[in-house]
Amino acid sequence: MKSFPSLYFANLFLIIGTGLLTTYLALYLGKNGISTFWIGLMTSCYYMGLLLGSKLGYHLIKSVGHIRTFAASTAAVLACVAAHGVSDNIYLWLALRLFVGLGMMCNYMVLESWLNEQAAPESRGRVFSFYMITSYLGMILGQFALAEFPELGYAPLFLVCMALAIGIIPISITRRIHPKPLKPIQVSLFDYFKKVPQSLTAVHFAGIINGSFYGLAPTFAKSSGFNSSEIAIFMSATIFAGLIAQWPMGILSDKIRRSVLIRTNAVAIGVVSLALFLLPITQTLAFALTFMFGLFAFTLYPLSSALANSRVEDEERVGVSSALLVVFGAGAALGSTANAQVMTYFGHQALYASIALLTVIMYLLLTYINSKQKVEQPESSDYVVGTSDVTNSPLAATMDPRIEETTAHEQMLVVDEIDDEYEENNAVFDTDDPQGDLFKDFQTQNETAELKD
């Protein structure tokens, strides 16, 4: 348990850095007259990097261990962030966003391995909740940090580098925490779609909506006449609403069918989005409406996850968790580019017109699918705090209280057999001497020299 604060601390600063970077890049490009399409495409590249990063993370962790993977991935992300200040070439920036996504997914995998290793069976739910909370808080703090740099120069990039560098410290100096090696996860989306079609459909739309918000809402707010401080409030109000809505929605989901709540959320998001599209945007109205947007948009993922978990057996929950994350990420990657193109052709307010239309399609599809399925049997343990963005990896399933700990470990971790190469790679961290073998060799040389004297 002693390691939890440092791990939460590392996650908090990583999310502060990436959250700040996402908003900064959107505003910086908009300020320099870059088309909204390219802004959306950059966000899509980031999400594509996150989707591809789980395979890279598995191979890195298997080859060099967790600590080296985290150090290398964070160093790569830092280099990519710094490279934004070297060149304004949009094609380079697209590649950089892809690499940042790859590196961050590797980091999420390492952090979640550590948290899982340290969590006692009875505290897994609490650990998972706090992990999600630090992600939300990191997003909020990243937005407010940007408010201090209204000129949108290169200073925010330095701040991102500082946050990422601070985030690497707790993991890099640890000596005694040894997450187990990972097993590759095989996810058959087609098989799961036959079992939980409502959940995967809802999560895909949630990814489109949430990815579009994170990638394009700063551009919407800027085009509506907001300054940097007001944009920070606009973004933070939405994210904060998503955070505080988790627990009330969890209580509701124990009393009302999740399939009904998901469709209700879709209607609510559609109404709020239509208001943001049609009504004259004033500062107060925009803040109130975007707060309401966050209440419903950021609870779609956990509701869909709870619905999926109520329809599958225990041994299938790890796979379902991974499938939901993949489909959510794919939706986020698709939504940013598609809605950016809509904004390019029809203006900045068309973002919310597009989201309103998406909720109509979502509602109709879910109603049709629901008519073909049996009513779910919800349990009070099916709802847990969920993400509003891709800020965790498939390994988060090892901390999910809905999944039996032994089942999660059997399917995702190498529990009984740890290969010799892995032990060898990590042996330096097993020593009781906190100074390590290198320092001991140096100390031995000094003692020999003293004897000669």
KOLNU-754430 format. One record per atom (N, C-alpha, C): x, y, z. Coordinates in pm, whole numbers, plus 32768, in hexadecimal, padded with zeros to 4 digits. Layout:
BEGIN
XYZ...
# end
This chain:
BEGIN
80517F8780008000800080008054807E800080D180758033812680EC803B814481267FB2814180D27F4C816681017EC780F381477E808079813D7EB4800881777E6D8015820D7E558037825E7EBC804082EE7EA380A183117E33811282CF7E2C817382EF7DC4814082C77D3980F682577D3280BF822C7CB1804F82897C847FFA82B17CE17F9183127CBF7FD083977C96803B83BB7CDB808284367CBF80BB84327C3180F683C17C0C812E83B27B8580C083BD7B1C805083787B327FE1837D7AD37FA9840A7AC77F9C844E7B397F6684D77B397FB985327ADF803C852D7AEE809185887AA1809985617A0E809384E079F1809184B77965801384EC791F7FA184E379647F22851279287F1E85A979217F5785EC79867F5F867F797F7FAA86A77900801B866578E7806C868778728025866C77EF7FE985F577E17FA985D377627F278620774D7EDE863B77BB7E63868A77AF7E80871877847EE8875277C07F1387D9779A7F4187DC77097F8C877676E07FC1877276577F51876C75EF7EEB871976077E7E870B75A87E37878F758F7E1587D675FB7DCF885675ED7E2988C075B17EA588C275DD7F04892675A97F15891A75127F28889F74E17F40888D74527EC788BA74007E4F889A74317DD688C473E87DCD895C73E07DE989A0744F7DE08A3374517E538A7374027EC98A39740D7F3D8A7273C77F298A6B73307EFB89F873007EE589E972717E758A4572407E0B8A4F72917D9F8AA9726B7DCC8B3A72657E208B6072C47E558BE972C67EA98C07724A7EEC8BA272167F438BB471A17EFD8B95711C7E798B8E71227E2B8B8270A77E288AF870677E4D8A9070B47E498A08707E7DB889D7707A7D93899370107D0B89616FFF7CE3890470727C62890B70967C2D88B471007C40882170DD7C418801705E7C54877670337CD8874070687D42878D705D7DC58760708B7DC9875371237D8187AA71687D7987A171FA7D37871E72227CC886FD71DF7C85867F71FC7CD9860771D77D22861071697D7785A1713E7DE8858871A17E1C85F471DC7E8585E372417E51859872BB7DD685BA72E57D99857373567D8584E173337D5984C672B97D46843B728D7DC983EE728F7E36842E72677EBA83ED726A7EE083C572F87EBF841C73577EDC83FE73E47E8F838274117E0F837C73F07DBF830974177DED828A73CF7E17829773527E4C8222730B7ECA81F073507F1E824C737E7F95822573C97F7281D974487F0A8209748E7EDD81C375087EAD813774E87E638128747B7E3080A474557EA1804374337F05807573EA7F75802073C17FD9800874327FD680607495803B805B74FE80347FE375587FBE7FA375647FB57F3175BF800D7EBD759080137EA6750E806A7E3C74D980FD7E5F74ED811F7EDE74D281A97F0A74E781D07EFE757A81747F2875D3818F7F20766281A77E92769081577E34765E81697DA7768281F47D77765B821E7D9675E082A17D6575B083147DA975FB83077E29761983707E6E7664837E7E3776F1830B7E267735830F7DF477BE83487D6677C183237D15776083577C8D775983EE7C8D7741841F7CED76F284AC7CEE76CB85067D2B773584DD7D9D777085397DE677C885027DFF785384877DD7786E844F7DEB78F484017E6E78FF83BD7E7C797083617EEC798383A87F737995840F7F7679E9844F7FF57A0884918030798C84D97FDE7943851C801078CB84B5803A786184487FEF785883DE801577F983A6809D781B838A80B4789B8351813578C583B481A678AA8432819078CD849781F978B984A78219782484B081B077D284C481C5774284498208770383D181DC772A8357821476F0834682A77715835F82C777938350835277BE83B983AA777D84348375776E849C83C17729847583DC7698843983797657840D838B75CC839F83F375C2834083EF762282D484537623830D84DE763A836B84EA769683AC856B76B083F085A176328436854A75EC847A85737571841585A3750883A6855E74FF833E8585749E8302860D74C282E88622754282B186A3756E83138714754E839486FD756D83F9876475528406877F74BC83F18717746B83FE872773D983958784739F8325879673E582BF87F573B582F7888473AF8359889F74078393892474088400893973A1842A88CC735E849688D472FC846088F6727183EC88BF725183B488D371CB831C88DE71D382E28931717B8252893F7172821888ED70FF8265889070C98237883E705A81C387E47087815187F3704780D987AC707380E787157064812F86E86FFF814186586FEB8198861D705A81FC86697083824E863D70F481FA8634717281A4869671878150869771FE80EF8621720080BD85FA718C80668583718680B2850771B6812D84F97186817F848671B0819F848E724681BA8505727681D885167304816284EE735B80E885127330807184EE737E805F84567382807D8415731380748383731080D78346737381528378737481B8834273CE819983607460815F83D5747A813783F5750480CD83917533806D837174DC8008830D74FF80448285751B80A4825B74C980E881DC74DF812D81DA756781788244758481C2824A76018168824F767B80FA829A767380A282A776E6805B82237704803581D8769F7FF5815676B9805680F876FF80D480FA76D6813980A9771C814180D277AF813D815477C981428185785380C9815878A38052816078667FD9813478AC7FE380A078D1801A804F787880287FC0789380857FA6790880F37FF2790E81527FE0797C8112800B7A0180D180807A03809380B17A7E8029804F7AB17FD8801C7A577F6C7FC27A807FA27F3C7AB080147F137A7A80567E997AAD80817EAE7B3E80BA7F227B5980E87F417BE080737F467C43800B7F8C7C1D7F977F997C757F597F117C917F4D7EC07C2A7F157E3B7C3D7F6B7DE77C9A7FEE7DF37C8D80497DA47CE0803C7DC77D7380207E477D91801E7E757E1A7F947E717E5B7F2A7E607E0A7EA27E677E3F7E7A7DE27E817E4E7DEB7EFE7E177D757F407D8F7D547F037D677CD57F057CE77CB07EC57C727D037EF57C6D7D227F767BFA7D6C7FAB7BFD7E017F8A7C6D7E337F557C777EC27F387C7F7EE37EA47C6B7E7E7E4E7C7B7E947DBE7C1A7EFD7D897B9E7EFC7DB97B3C7F5E7D8B7B637FEB7DB07B967FFC7E2B7BC080817E587C3980B17E0A7C9780577DF17D0E80797DA37CE680A57D167C8C805A7CD87C5E80797C517C1981027C4E7BC5811E7CB17B7D819E7CB67BDC82137CC47C3D82087D1E7C9D82757D307CF3828A7CB37D11821C7C707D5E82277BF37D1082777B8C7C8F825B7B7F7C3A82A67B227C2E83397B4D7C2583517BD07C1883DA7C027C94842C7BE27D0B83EF7BF27D86843A7BD17D8A845D7B3D7D5184067AE97D4C84247A597CF3849D7A3F7C7F849F7A7E7C2485127A6F7C6685927AA27CA2858B7B197CE186027B537D5586327AFD7DA185D57AC57E0F85FB7A6D7DDD864779F47D6F861879B97D32865E79477D0A86EC796D7CC986FA79E17C9A877E7A0D7D0E87DD7A267D7387AD7A6F7DE688027A8F7E3488297A117E3A87CE79B07E7D87EE79327E3A886278EA7DB4886778EF7D6B88D478AE7D88895978F47D858956797A7D9C89D379C37E2C8A0479B47E8A89A779A57F1589D179907F238A2279107ED789FC78AA7EDF8A43782A7EAA8AD278357E4F8AE878937E158B6E78A37E7E8BD778C87EEF8BAA78FC7F598C0779237FAE8C3578AD7F928C0078367FE38C2277C07F888C4D774C7F468CC0775B7EE68CEC76F47F278D07766C7FAB8D24766B7FED8D4375EC800A8CC5759A7FFB8C4E75D880108BCE759380988BC6754E81008BED759681878BDE756181B98B50757C823D8B44758D82778AC075A6827F8A9D763A825E8AFC769282658AE2772182108A6A774C81958A587718814889E2773F818F895E771F81DD895B76B3822888E27693828E88C376FF82CE892D7735832D891877A382E488DF781D826B89127835821D88E378A781F58850789581D1882B781C81B2879F77FF822C8747781B82A0877377ED831B8726780583378719789A8320878578E58335877F797682D8871A79B78257871D799181F686C179CD821B863079AF8242861579328268858C790D82E685607956834585BC796383C3859B79A883A9857C7A3C835185CA7A7B832F85AF7B0782E985287B13829485087AB2824C848A7AB582A484107AAF831A841D7A75837383A87A6683BF838A7AE783CB83EB7B40842183DA7BB683F583677C118375835F7C3C835082F47C9B836B82687C67835782507BE5836C81CB7BAE840181AE7B9C844B82127B7284D981FD7B53852E81DC7BCD8507820D7C43855C81F97CB9852C81857D1084C181407CE6849180D17D3984EF805A7D3084F280077D9C854D7F957D9F85067F107DB784957F107DF8845F7E927E2C83DB7E657DEE83A17EB57D9683207E8F7D5D83387E487CD983077DCE7CCC83257D7F7C5482A47D4C7C1682697D967BBB81F27D637B7782127CE47B2A81B07C8E7B2181C27C107AD781C77C2C7A41820C7BD679F6820C7BE37963817E7BD7792C816B7C0A78B380E57C11787880CF7BA1781380517B7F780280287B2677967FE57B7977297FFE7B5976AA7FB77BA176407F237B8276447ED07BE8762D7E3F7BD776327E097BCC75A47DBD7B64758B7D7D7B5275097CEB7B7B75167CC47BE574CF7C3C7C1974D77BF57C0174537B897BB374577B377B9B73DF7ABC7BF573E77AC27C6773A27A547CC773AA79D37C8C737379DD7C3A730B79667C0172CE791C7BA7733279687B54737C79297AFC73E078E57B4C744D79297BB5747C78EE7C0574E778787C5874B6787B7C807437780B7CCE7404778B7C7A740377987BF673F077237BA073F476ED7B93748277457BA274E6771B7B92757176EE7C1575B077357C82759277147D0475D077097D71756576AF7D64750776A77DC6749A76817E5374C876277E5A752D76007EDF755F76777F28759B76C37EE275EB77357F217630779E7F5175CD77C27EFC756E78297F22750D77F97F9374B2777A7F90748D77437FFD743C7746808074897718807C7506771580F5755977A2812B7572780080D0758C788A80F975A878CA8137752C78AA810174B778E1813B743B78B081CB7429783081E2743F77FB826A7435783582C274A47848828A751B788682D77587791283027561795D82A8751E79E382CB74F079E1833C748C79848337742C797883A273C879598427740C78F98426746878CF84A074AC793D84D8750579768483755A79DD84B275B77A5E84D875717A86848A750B7AFE84AC74C07AEE853074767A77854874407A5C85C773FC7A61863B745F7A2E862274D87A31868D753D7AC086B275607B12865075857B9B866E75AF7BED86AB753E7BD7867D74C57C2786AF74567BF88732741C7B73874C74207B3C87BC73D47AF3882574297ACD880474A37A88886774F77ADD88E475117B6388D775237BB1895375317BA689AE74B87BA2897274407B9289C173C67B088A0173C27AA289B673EB7A1A89ED73F27A158A6574507A518A5674C77A4D8AC1752A7A9B8B3C74F97B0E8B2474BB7B5F8B9374867B138BDE74197AD18B9573C07A858BD373537A098C1A738879DC8BF6740179698C38743E79908CB774887A128CD874867A408D5474C27A788D49754E7A908CCF757E7AC68CBD76047B5D8CD176057B918D0A76727C218D1476837C568C9576C67CD78C9076DF7D158C1577137CDC8BEC779A7CC78C4C77F37C8F8C2C78777C028BF5786B7BB38C3178147B298C0478027B238B7A77C07B818B6177657B888ADB77277BAB8A7377907C068A9677EA7C2C8A3978557BB38A1978AD7B648A7E78CD7AEB8A68791E7A878A1378D07A768A3078507A1989E577FB7A3D895077FA7ABD893177E77AE988A677E37AE18866786D7B0E88AE78D37B128877795B7A87885D79927A2988B6797279A088A479A279658822796D7983880378F07950878878B3798D870D78F57A10871079087A56869C79427A2E868979D47A2186F97A1E79F986F17AAB796C86B87AB7791386E07A5C788B86AB7A5C788D86147A4A78E385E479EE78EF855579D8791E850B7A547979854A7A9F79AC850C7B19793F85007B8478FA856E7B9F7897856B7C0D7819851C7BE7780485057B65778E84B87B3B77A084237B4C781B83F47B64783483647B6977E4831E7BD777E583577C4F77A583137CBF770C83197CB876CE838E7C9C763C838E7C8A760D83307C1B7659832D7BAE763282D57B3F764182427B6876A482257BBB76B3819E7BEE763D81747C43760B81D07C95759581B27CE8751A819D7C90750981F47C2C749881E57BCF749D81617B84751781397B5E752580C07B0E750480427B5C7501804C7BE274D77FDB7C3474407FD07C3E73FB803C7C1B736980407C287321803E7BA1736480737B397328807D7AB4737F802E7A53733F7FEC79F3738A7F9E799273F17FF47948746A7FBE793874D6800A78F874B5802B786774717FD07823744C7FE9779873F38064778D739B807777F0734380EE77F27395816B781073F081607870744381D47895749C8200782274D281A277D8752A81C6776774DB821576FF746181E576E0740E822D767F73E082B476B573C882BB773773A5833B77757419839D776B7491836B7785750883BE7775751583F276E774FB839A7686750583C375FA74A5843675DC742A842C760F73C8849775FB73F78518763D7429850D76B874578584770074CC85C676B8752C85767689759E85AE7640756E85F375C1750E85B5757C74D985EF750274968675751A744786807586740286FD75A67467876B75C874C9874A761C752F87AD7643758087D875C975A68779757575F4879974FD75A487F2749E752387D6749274CD8828743B74C688B7747074C188C474F574BF894A753175418995751575B2894E751F7633898D7502764089B5746F75F9896D741A75FB898C738B759E8A01736775278A0273A274C18A60737674C08AE573C374DF8ADE744574D18B577497754A8BB3748875358C36749475A68C94749575FF8C76750D767E8C6474F376DA8C38755D77098CAE75B176E08CAE762F77188D0A7692776F8CB776F077C48CFB773A78228CB3779177D98C5F77F8777A8C99783E77338C5078A876E48BDA7870769E8BF2780276518B8777C576AA8B157796771B8B37775977778AD1772877AC8A7B779A77CF8ABB780A78038A70787D77978A1378B5771D8A4478BF76B089F278F67692897C789A768C89967818766B892B77BA76DA88C377B0775788F077B077C5888F77A677D1883D782577AB8876789977A7882A7916774087B9790A76CC87D978D57664877478C07691870B785A76D8873877F4770F86DC7790776A867577D377C286A4782C781F864A787177DA85E578CA776B860E7909772185B3796176F58535791876C98546789C769084D5785176F4849577F2774A84E677B277A984AD775178138457779578418481780B78AF843B784B788283C978A4780083AE78A877D0833678EF77A082CB788D77AB82E5780B7786828077A877DF820577B17862821C77BF78C081AA77C278A68150783B78A2818678B5788B812B7927780280E77923779B812A78F0771880EA78E3771F8076787F7763808D78107771802377AB77C27FAE77E278297FCE782E787B7F65786B78297F1478CF77D87F59791F77847F137981771F7EB9793B76E47EEA78CD76847E9A788076C97E1E784677417E307810778B7DBF77D777AB7D57784177D67D8478B677FB7D27792077847CDA7958770C7D12794876947CCB797876697C5E791776A47C5A78A176797BFC783876E07B8F781977537B90785D77B97B2B784077E17AE278BF78217A7078AD78547A22791D78D57A61795278F97A3779CC796F7A717A0D79ED7A6379B97A0079EE797B7A7C79D679317A847A2778B07A147A6378867A127AB3780B7A257B4878257A297B7078A37A287BFF78C37AAB7C4578A07B1A7BFE78A97B9A7C3A78817B977C5D77EC7B6A7BFD779B7B627C15770B7B017C8476E97A8E7C88772D7A2B7CF177157A657D7A77387AAF7D8277A77AEC7E0177CF7B4C7E3377647B9C7DD9772C7BF97DFF76C27BAF7E2776437B467DDD76217AF87DFC75A87AB77E8575B27A827EA676277A437F28763B7AA87F9976287B217F85765E7B887FEC76527BB37FFF75C17BC17F9275777BE97F9A74EA7B7F7FE274987B017FBE74AD7A947FFB74617A84808E74857A9680AF75047A91813B75307B00818C74ED7B79815574EE7BEA819B74B07BD981AC741B7BA2814573D97B8A814E73497B2481BB732B7ABE81C5737F7A5A822F736D7A9682B973807AEE82C673E47B2E834873FD7B85837173877BCF8311734F7C24832F72DB7BD1835772627B638311724C7B0C832F71DB7AC483B471ED7A9183CB72657A3D8442727D7A8684C5726C7B0384CA72987B4D854872937B5E857872037B87851E71AB7B9D8544711F7B19856370D87AB5850E70EE7A35852170AA79F385A470D379EE85BF715479AE863A71827A0186B671637A8386A571597AD78717712E7AB3874070A07A9B86DC704C7A7386FA6FC279EA873F6FBE799187157015790D8755701E791C87E770467973880170A9798A888B70D579C988E070677A1F88A270177A6188EB6FAA79FA891C6F44799988C86F26793688EA6EBF78C489426EF4789A892C6F727820896C6FA3783489CA701878AF89DC704678C78A3970B378D989F27138790D8A3B7199793389FE721978BC89C6726678468A05725C77D289D472A8779C8951727077C5892E71F5779988AF71BB77CE883672087833884B725E786487DE72B177F287A2730177A487F97343773987C7739976BE879D734876AD87D472D0764287A2727876608712725076DE86F8723377078671720E76F5861172837719863C72FB770885E77371767485CB738A761F86317378758E861D7389755A85B57326758885BC72AA755F855A7246759084CE726A760A84C6729C7641844572C675EE8406733575BE84587393756E8421740174E883EA73CF74B184297367743583F6732C744D836B72EF74B9835E72A274DC82DD726674F8827672D3754082A1733A7560824873AA74E0821673EE7484827074087407824B744B73B981E573F873AE81FF7376736281A5732073A2811A731874278116730B746E80967307745D80487389746E808D73FA7463804A747C73D48019749573718067746B72E6803C747B72CB7FBD742B73007FBA73B172ED7F43735D73337ECA739A73B27EDB73C473FD7E6A73FE73BA7E3B747E738B7E9A74CF734B7E76754E72CE7E22753972867E3E74CD720B7DF374B272287D61749072A47D44746A72CA7CBD7443730C7C6F74B573227CB37526736B7C74759473137C5E760E73407C03766272FD7BF076E273227C63773F72CA7C7E779F72E57CE7780173587CBB785A73B77D18787274297CF278C574017CE8795874507C9E79A4743A7C917A3374A97CDB7A7C74977D5D7A9675037DAB7AD275217D837B6175A07D8C7B8475CB7D787C0E760B7DF87C3E76077E0E7CC076397E8D7CF776CE7E9E7CE277167E317CC877A77E397CB777D27E507C2777707E5C7BCB77927E647B3D77C67EED7B1277A77F577B5C77CE7FDE7B34784980097B8478B180367B3D792780707B7E794980F37B37799981447B7979C181C47B3F7A0481AB7AB879DA81F57A527A0D81DF79CB7A58825679947AA2823E792B7AF482A678ED7AA182FE78917AD0837B787E7A9283D4781B7AE883DA779D7B5F83A277A67BBC83A277367C10832477407C64830A76DD7CBB829476E37D3282B7773D7D1F82A377C07D8A82C0781F7DAE824378707D8E81CF783A7DB7815278777DCA80EA780A7E08807C78307E25801077D17DCC7F9877EF7DD17F2F779B7D857EB677BB7DA77E7A78437E1E7E9878787E477E6178F97DF57E97796D7DA87F0279567D507F3579C07CEE7ECA79ED7CD57E6579987C7A7DF879BD7CAC7DAC7A387D2F7DAC7A507D637D637AC47D3B7DA57B477D117E257B427CE47E6A7BBB7C4D7E7A7BC17C087E547B567B777E637B4E7B357E077BB57AEC7E3E7C187AB27DEA7C817A487D897C4F7A157D9D7BD479B17D427B9D79EF7CC07B6C7A717CC17B587AB67C4C7B217B007C057B917AEB7B837B9D7B317B367C037BC87B487BF27C0C7B617C627C9C7B7C7C5B7CE87B077C1C7CC57A8D7C427D0C7A1A7C097CF47A0E7B737C797A2B7B477C5A7A267AB87CAA7A8D7A6B7CAF7B087A9F7CFA7B727A5C7D8D7B4F7A527DC57B197ABE7E547AF97ABE7E737A857A617E1B7A227A607E3379AF7A087E3279D679757DDA7A3779517DCA7A5B78C57E2A7AC878967E5E7B1878F47EAD7B8C78CB7F3C7B8B78FC7F597B3D79667FDF7B3E79A0801A7AB179A1809E7AA9799A80E37A2A79AA80F47A147A3F809F79BF7A78809879B57B0A80FA79507B4280FF78DA7B05814D786D7B4081DB78637B0B81F078867A8D827278747A4F82A778FB7A20831779227A548358799D7A2A83DC797579E783EC7996796984617964792184E2799F7958854E7955794285CF797B797B85FE7A03794A85DE7A2078CD860B7AA0789585CD7B1478DF854B7B07790185087B73794985467B8879D285617B177A19859E7B227A9D86277B637A9386717B3B7A2B86F87B707A1986F47C057A0086947C3179AC86897CBF798C86667D137A05861D7CD77A6585ED7D247AD7863A7D057B5786A17CB27B4D86E87C887BC687287CFB7C0F874F7D627BC587937DD37C0487397E197C6986B47E0A7C5986587E4E7CB386337DF87D2B86667D7A7D2F86437D217D9D86A27D317E1487107D727E0187747D7A7E6A87417DC57EE3876C7D9C7F5987477DE37FD387937E657FE087FF7E727F95884F7EEB7F9988127F537F3D87DB7FC07F73879A80237F1E87FB80677EBF887F80577ED688DE809F7E8188FE80517E0288DB7FCE7DFF88EF7F807D84897D7F4B7D78898F7EEC7D1B8A0F7EA97D088A7C7F077CD78A577F667C848ABB7FC07C4C8AFF800E7CBB8AAD803F7D1A8AE7808C7D888B3B80337DE18B0C7FB47DF38B597F597E498BE27F3C7E0D8BE77F2E7D868C687F187D458CC47F8E7D5B8C8B80067D528CD9807E7D688D0B80847DF78CB3805B7E548CD8805D7EE28D497FF97EFC8D427F827EBE8DA87F1B7ECF8E2F7F4B7E9C8E2E7F937E2B8EAA7FC87DF48EEA802B7E568E99807E7E958ECD80E07EF58F0A809B7F6E8EC4802F7F9E8EF77FE780138F7D7FA67FF38F8C7F6E7F79900A7F2E7F4F907A7F957F49905A800A7F1690BF80747F0B90EE80A07F96908E80A67FF790B280CF807F910F806880C090F67FE580A8914B7F7D80DF91D97F8680AA91E57FA5802892697FB37FEB92B480268029926B8092804792AC8107808492DB80E58111
# end
